[in-house]
Amino acid sequence: PPPPPFHYFSSGTVTSRVGGRSIITERGRTQIDNHKKMSEAVASAMTRLSEFQWPESIRPHVEVLLLWMTWAIDHIDFDYLEYLLWLFLPVIITFVVPVLLLLFIYGCVIFLHVYKFRNRIREELHTSYWNGARIAIASFWDAVGHIWHGYEVHGLENIPDEGPALFIYFHGCLPIDIYYLMAKCVLHKNRTLHCVGDNFIFKIPGWGLLTKVFSISPGTVEDCTANLQAGNLLSIAPGGVREALFSDPRLYDIMWSKRMGFAKVVLASRAPVIPMFTENCRDAFRVPEWGRSFFRWVYEKTKAPLCPIYGGFPVKMITHLGPIMHFDYDNTTPEEIRKQLKREIRGMIREHQQLPGSIFRGIAQRFVGKKQKSILTPESTELLQRNGTDATAVENSEEVVQTIAAGDAAAVQSEESLTN
């Protein structure tokens, strides 16, 4: 086939083929001039570095480094690198967005430190002077949620205006939905939602003040019980970091293992419980499939969340707050509370999340809404039956089937007929 009218030679200059001959275009001449100027500037810099009086111990290493840099600059095609940069830019962006989220959090830390410095006198006079900082940061996160994820809360009226309440929620890859809900509580309920965080959060430099102002605590049973008995709102994700990093985004798999601490908090505090689930929370950010078993092994050995995260996808996020749950606190065991809450969260996943999870469907939901289905597809039914049956938390599958079958007997019968 004939060559394209424009192509790149190894030198990176743009040429045009006319009459079987390659003619350098005006753009190519400009690139040649730019490369010459760059080469001259680099050569001058290399000369100055080589003439610098380096210590004898490192001079051989510096000379080797300068030789390598000179070779690289002389032989690397910068135009081709520019082409590769544009080609892989979408992939790069998906890994950059989590870093930007971290920068946003550090921006909040900087703001709090500035606020504390400017109000040092008021700190001695008023005990609640942090409210202004909370409202400012809550307004920022509320705007981010509205613009980037079209964030909504269904069931905000279930949050009491006063008195304690314990939120039990499914942990997304990054708990950005909790950030948004905290903002909603501050702005619309004038209440602070206290959170239980993993221990590694309190070891991150600079985050101490942030965890103090927004009432993030390590979450022992005693601390959580005291927090609720003081009349505060408290949120706990029983799955923790394990569920955040290693739950299957296709299944939205609940990974609570055999954890009972949150159930003991319910019994000790006698606080009402609000189950919570956020649609597409595992599609906004994800963990790569490759190396997941290795990073899981590292986490189980060290409890260090070293698994890489990518994403920042603008999927539709809707937090569903279920009706307030009360228990027979005198005659109920922690195991029974755990099973009942797990069944409730699984039911919310079944009702509000279309499986398997999909990034593209989550983005499209912002524009076309969510399709309401009267029955479950065989694939969704199979995925829901597997939900919660992680190797560390195997339960009776009949419990899952009963949850799925409620209101969808026709779908279950269809699935059984296919099996038979």
N, C-alpha and C positions, 0 to 999 in steps of 0.2 A: 504493500500500500504506500501511497505517497507520504512523505514526512509532513508533520504539521507545519503550518506557516510560521509558528514561533516555537523554538525549543531552546534548551539550555545546553551549552557545552560545559566541559569540566571546569573551565575557568569561571563559569557563572555568568557570562555576558550573554545578553539576548541578541539573537541573530534572526534574520529574515532570509528565507531561501527564494531567490529570484533567478530564473533561468538555470537552475541546477547549481548556482553558486550561493555561498553563504555570505551575506553582507551584514556588517555590524550596524545596528540601528542606533538612533540617537540615544535611546535608553541604554544600550550597551556601552556607548562611549562614556556616558555619565557614570555607569558602574565601574568602568575601567579607571576613570579618574578618581573615583571614591576609593577604590581598592589601592591605588598608588599612594594616595594621601594616607590611608590607614597603614599601609606597609611602612611608609616613611616615619610615621609617628611611632609605630611599634618598634622599628629598628632603632630610633633615637632613644626610646625608653630602655630597650635592651642594652644599648651601649652604656647608658648611664648606670644601669644596674651592674653590668659587668665591671665597670671601672670603680665601683664602690669598694671601699676597703673592708671586705668581709673578714671576720675572724677565720683563722686558718682551719679551725675544726669543722666549719660548715662550708668553706669555700668550694670544695669538690662537689658537694651536694647542690649548691647554688648554680654552679656551672652546668651540671647535668640538667637541672630544672630549666635554666635559660635556653639550653640547646633544644630541649623538648618543646618549650613554648614557641621558639622560633620555627621549628619544623612544623608544628601544628598550624601556626598562622600562615605559613607559606603554602601548605597543602590542603587545608580545609576549605571547602567550598561554602562560603557563608550564605550564598543565595539558596543552595540546596538545604542548608540548615534552616533558613527562613521558611522554605517550603514545608519541611518536616514539622516546624513549630506550628504552622497553621493547620497542618493535617491532624496533628495530635492535640490541638488546643482543647477540643471538648473533653478529652480524657484528662488532660491536666487540670481543667477547671473543676471536674468532679472531686479531685483530691485537694484542690486549693480551698474550696468552700468550707470544709470543716476547719481549716486553719483560720479562715476569716471569722468563723463563729467563735473560735477561741480568742481572736483579737477583739471581737465585740465584748466578750466577757471581761477581758483585761481593760477594755475601755470603761466598763462599769466600775472596775476596781480603781482606776485612775480618778474617775469622777468622784467616787466616795472619799478617796484620800484628799482630793481638793476640797470637797465639801466639808470634811472634818477640819481641815486647816483653817478655812475661812469662817468657821463657826465655833472656834475653840472657846470663845467667851460664852456663847449660848449653851455649850455643852455643860457648863457648870450651873446654868440657871434653869435649864429645861431638860427633862428626862426623855422626852419623845421628839427631840429635834431631828431625828433621822427620818421622820415621816415625809419631809419634803424630798429627801433623796429617794425614798422608796417610790413616791408618786412619779418623780421625774424618770426613773429607770423603768418603772412599770409602763409609763406612757411610751417610752422608746420601744420596749418589747411588744407592746400591744400593736404599735404601728408596724413593726416588722412582721408579726403574725398575720395582720390583716392584708398587707401588701404581698408578702411572699407566699403565704399558704392559704389565703382566704379563710383564716382561722375562725371557727365558730364554737360556741359551747351550747349544747342542748342539755337542759336540766339544771341551769344555773339557780333556778328557784329552789332546788333541793338543798342548797347550802344554807345552813341556818344563819340568821343575822347575829346571833349570839349563842354562846355555849360551844361545847366541844363537838368535833366530828372527825372521824378517821377515814381518809381516802385510801382505798386499796386499788392499785392500778397496774396495768400491763406495761412493762418497760420497753420503750422503743430503743432503737440503736443509740440515739442520743435523746435524752428526755426533754426535747425542745417543747413538747406539748405541755410539760409541767411549768416551764418558764412562762408560756403564754397564759396558762391557767392562773398562775400566781399573779400575773399582771391584771387579769380580769377580777380576781378577788380584791386586790388593792383598789382598783378603780371603781368597781361596781358594788362591792360589798363592804368596802372600807375595812377589810380584814386581811391579816397576813397569814398566808398558808405556809405553815412550818413544814420542812422537808427532812427526810432521813437520807443522808448521803453515805456513799462508800468511804471507807477509811482513807483511801488514796487521795480523795479530794482535799483533805485537811493537811496533806503533805505537799501540796502544790504551792510554790512560793508566791506570795502576794494575795492569796485567796482568803486569808484569815478574816479580814474585815468584811469581805463579801458574805462569807458564811455567817458572820455575826449579825449583820444588818438584816439579812433575809432569813434568819433563824433556821439555818441548816445544821443539823446535829448528827453525830455518828450513829445514834439510834439504838442504845441498849434498851432492854425491856423496861428497866426502872426509869430511864430518862423519858421514854415515850409515854409511859404511864403518867408520870408527873406532868408532862406537857399537856396531855389531854385533861387531866384533873384540874389544871389551871384554867380550863375553858378555851383552849386554842384549837385551831384547825391543824391537822397533821396528815401528811401524805407518806405512804410507804409502798414501795414496789417490792413485793416478796422475792421476785426473781433476781433482783439486783443486777450486778455487772454481768453475771453469767447469762442471764436472759437477754440483756442488752446486746451483747456481742455475738452470742451463738444461737439464738432462736432463729429458726428457719423462716425467712421472709415469705416463703410460699405458704407455710402452715400457720404463721403467727402462733408458734408453739409456746405453750406456757411451761416454763422451766423453774418451778418452785422447789424442786428436789423434796427434801423432807423438812423444810424450814417451818418452825412453829412459833418463832418469836412474835410475829405480828398477831397471831391468834391469842397468845398469852397476854399481849397488850390489850386486846379487845376484852378479855375476861377481867383483867386487873383494873382497867379504867372504866368498864361498863359504858363506854362511849358508843354512840350510834355510828354505823359504818356506811360509807357511800362508795359503791363499786364504780370504777371508772375505766373507760377504754376510749382510745383515740383512733379514728379511722386513718389508715395509711401511715401510721406512725413508724412502721418498719420500711416504708418506701421512700421517705424523705432522706434518710441516710441508711447506708448499708455497709456490710463487711464483705470484702472479696471472698469468693468461693475458694480460691487457691490458698493453701496453707492454713485453712481453718482448723483442721485437726491438730496441726502443730501448735498454733496459738492457743488452742483450747488446752493442750497439754501444758504449755508454759503457764497459763493462768491457773490451772488446778495445782501446779507445783508452787508457784510464787505469789498468786493472787495479784499479779501485775497486769493491768489491761493494755498489753502491748500490741493488740490486734489493730491493723490499719483500718481507717474508716474513710469512705468516700461518699459523695452525694451533695446534699443541699438542693435536691430536686423540688420544684415548686408544686408539690402535690397538694390536693385539697385535704385539710386536716379539720376534723370535727370531733371534739371531745364530748363523749356521752357520759353524763352523770346519772347513774341509776337511782331509784328511790332509796330512801334511808332504810337501813336494815337494823333490826333489833334482835337480840337473842335472849334465850332463857339462861341468863348468866350463872344461875345457881346449879343448873342441871345439865350444862353443856360442856363438853371437853374441848381442848384446843384442836384436836384432830377433827372433830365434827365441824368446828367453825372453819378450819382450813378447807375442808372438802366443800362446804357450802359456798364459801367465797370463791373458790376455784371454779365451781360449777356456774356461779353467777357471772364471773368474768368470761368464761368460755361461752356462755349463752350470749353475752354482749358481742363477742367476736363473731359468733354465728349470725347474729341479727344484723350487724352493722358493717361487717367487713366481707367484701367479695373475695373469695379465694379461687385460685392462688393469687397472692399479692402481685401487683403489677405497677411499675413506675409510670408507664405510659397511660394506663387506665386512671391512675391517681391524678395525673396532670389533666387528662381530658375531663375528669369529673368537675374541675373548676369551671368548665365552659358549658358542658352538656348535662351536668347533674349525674346522679347515680341511678342506674336502672334498677327498678324494684322488681324482684322475681318472686312469683307465687310459690315456686318449689325450688329445691336445690338441684343443681346438676349432679350427675354421678361423681364427677371429679371433685366438686366441692364437698360432697358427702364423705368421700373417702379421706380427703384431707382433714376434715373436721374430726373424723374418727381417730385419726392419728394424733390430733392435737392433745398435748398434755402427756403423751406416752414416751417422753424422753427417757433415755436409759437410766437416768438418775431419779426418775419420778414416775415409775410405771404404776398405773391405777387400773381398776376394773373397767374394761371397755364398755360394759353395759351402762355405766354411769354416763359415758359420753353419748352413747346411742340414745339414751332416754332424753338427754338435753336436745339432741338434734331432732328427735322425733316429735317434740312438742310443737304443735301447730303445723307440722309438715309430714303427716302420716303417709300421704300419697307419695312423697319423695322417697321415704324409707321403703315402702312396699315396692316401688319401682326398682330400687337398688337391690332388694332381696330377690326379685324376679330375675334380675340380670345375673345375680350370683348363682341362682339355681339353674 
